[in-house]
């Protein structure tokens, strides 16, 4: 299952680098990182799909824009000020449990 990590940020690239590096350091899995920002410096990251945020209107519209450019089956919304834990991928065990699989919509936090 491919995971799309959507990162919305209006800060300089160094603020989001810790989150990008954390995602890259997780156990091997199929994923993409989609960054929506007004800051075009994110184009220099070879492991990131950059989407220009046309108008800065907050994280909600930026996540929606990033989502339109994502291709994952599982969407993870993330920011540059809350770093994913190293055991983040353990959530897949819960998502694949019988009780969760029978649900129409699966959300986690």
N, C-alpha and C positions, 0 to 999 in steps of 0.2 A: 504494500500500500504506500503510495507516494504521499509525502507530507509537504504542504506548502506553508512555510513560515512567512507570514506577512508582517513586515516591520514598517510602521508609520513613524516618521520623525521629522521635526523641524529644526533639529540641533545640528551642530557640526559633525562631520563623519566620525571623529574620535569618540564621540559620545555613544555611537551605535556600534563601534568596532568590538567592544567587549561582548555584546550580544551576538554579533555575527561570528566571532571567534568561538563562543560557547557552542553555537549550533554546529559549527564545523568540527568541534571536538567531541560531539556526542558519538555514541557507538555507530558503526556504519549502518546506514539505512537509506532508502530512496527518498530524496528531498530536493527542494529548491528554496531559495531565499528570495523573496520579492520585497524590495524596499521602495516605498513611495515617499518622495521628499521633493522639496523645492531645490535642494542642494544637489547639483549635478556632479559633485565630486564623487558620489557613490558609483559613478560609471567606471571608476578605476578598479573597483573590486571585481576580480574575474569570476568569483563564485556567487555573484549577486545579480539578479535581474532587476535593473533599475527602471522605475516608472516615475516620470515627472509629475509632480503634484501641481496642476495648473493653477488652482487657487487655494490658498491656505485657509481651510475652514474647520480645522480640527482633525482628530484622529478618525472619527467615523467616516467622513467622506474619503479620507486617504486609504483606509482599509478597504472600502468599497472599490476604489480605483485599483488597488493592488490585487484584489480578488478577481477582477475582470482579466487580469494578466497571469493568473495562477493556473496550474494544471494538476494540482494535487487532489487526492480523494479525501484527505484530512486537512483541515485548515487550522493553523495555529496563529492567533493574533498576538503579537508581542510588541513591546516598546523598547526603548533604549535605556530605561531606568529600572527595569525589573529583569534580572538575568535568570534564564532558565536553570533549574537545578541539574546537576550532573546525572541524576537518575530520572530525568524527564521521560525518557522512552518507556519507563515502567508503566506508564498510563495505558500503553497498548494492551497489556495483560487485562486491565479492567475493562477497556473498551471491547475486548473480544470475549468477555464473560457472557454466559447465557442470559443473565438478567438484563444486561445492558443491550445486547444484540437484539433482544425482542422489542426494544423501544423504537419508536418511529424516528425520534430525534435524539441524538446523543451529544451532550454538552459536558465539558469539564472545566474546572478552574483551578 
